[in-house]
Amino acid sequence: MKENIYELYLVTDDKKLFGRDFFECIKESVSGGVTLVQLREKESEGRIFYEKAVKLKKILDEQNVPLIINDRVDIALLVDAFGVHLGQKDIPVKEARRILGKDKIIGATANTVELAKKAEEEGADYIGAGALFYTDTKDNTKSLSIEELKDIVNAVNIPVVAIGGINKDNAFKLENTGIKGIAVSSGIMGENDIKKAAFELKKFSF
């Protein structure tokens, strides 16, 4: 497994692919430098989510890239994913930890110091902090300033990953903030050349 798995964290979004093959696009992103993939399927039924996760995990295992499942602890368990990412409206981190055990990675979304510290206390392994920039993936998300991001980084002892509207044109603003990586969706999957987009984002230092 790569030393810093959070460096370039891809959050999937089929809608950005405009008919392109999902799995081929994931392969392109990994070849461009993606270090971790979160399967996010907000509108998929359980069986479809599960079957997609099984196929995706096989592809990622071949590339030694970990798979994180968004929201669904049950699917993370069924496919033996690397871990799960939980939002503020999902089950509590402490309950996910009880179900998943100590060996799985649990990420938690937090846009305040208080929420980040609580997630860490409950057993989260990393924080997803944002949204830093405008994003239509989550149009109801409270924006987070660079200074607020730094406050979160300084308040916890676990890795912090910045998320929300990050692309090759604004990622430089997050350098020297103390984050361990960036989580990107449209900035990779919405680009015509997915491999190139990932490669350009991988140039930044976190």
Rosetta blueprint (number, residue, H / E / L):
1 M L
2 K L
3 E L
4 N L
5 I L
6 Y L
7 E L
8 L E
9 Y E
10 L E
11 V E
12 T L
13 D L
14 D H
15 K H
16 K H
17 L H
18 F L
19 G L
20 R L
21 D L
22 F H
23 F H
24 E H
25 C H
26 I H
27 K H
28 E H
29 S H
30 V H
31 S H
32 G L
33 G L
34 V L
35 T L
36 L E
37 V E
38 Q E
39 L E
40 R L
41 E L
42 K L
43 E L
44 S L
45 E L
46 G H
47 R H
48 I H
49 F H
50 Y H
51 E H
52 K H
53 A H
54 V H
55 K H
56 L H
57 K H
58 K H
59 I H
60 L H
61 D H
62 E H
63 Q L
64 N L
65 V L
66 P L
67 L E
68 I E
69 I E
70 N E
71 D L
72 R L
73 V H
74 D H
75 I H
76 A H
77 L H
78 L H
79 V L
80 D L
81 A L
82 F L
83 G E
84 V E
85 H E
86 L E
87 G L
88 Q L
89 K L
90 D L
91 I L
92 P L
93 V H
94 K H
95 E H
96 A H
97 R H
98 R H
99 I H
100 L H
101 G L
102 K L
103 D L
104 K L
105 I E
106 I E
107 G E
108 A E
109 T E
110 A L
111 N L
112 T L
113 V H
114 E H
115 L H
116 A H
117 K H
118 K H
119 A H
120 E H
121 E H
122 E H
123 G L
124 A L
125 D L
126 Y E
127 I E
128 G E
129 A E
130 G E
131 A L
132 L L
133 F L
134 Y L
135 T L
136 D L
137 T L
138 K L
139 D L
140 N L
141 T L
142 K L
143 S L
144 L L
145 S L
146 I H
147 E H
148 E H
149 L H
150 K H
151 D H
152 I H
153 V H
154 N H
155 A H
156 V L
157 N L
158 I L
159 P L
160 V E
161 V E
162 A E
163 I E
164 G L
165 G L
166 I L
167 N L
168 K L
169 D L
170 N L
171 A H
172 F H
173 K H
174 L H
175 E L
176 N L
177 T L
178 G L
179 I L
180 K L
181 G E
182 I E
183 A E
184 V E
185 S L
186 S H
187 G H
188 I H
189 M H
190 G L
191 E L
192 N L
193 D L
194 I H
195 K H
196 K H
197 A H
198 A H
199 F H
200 E H
201 L H
202 K H
203 K L
204 F L
205 S L
206 F L
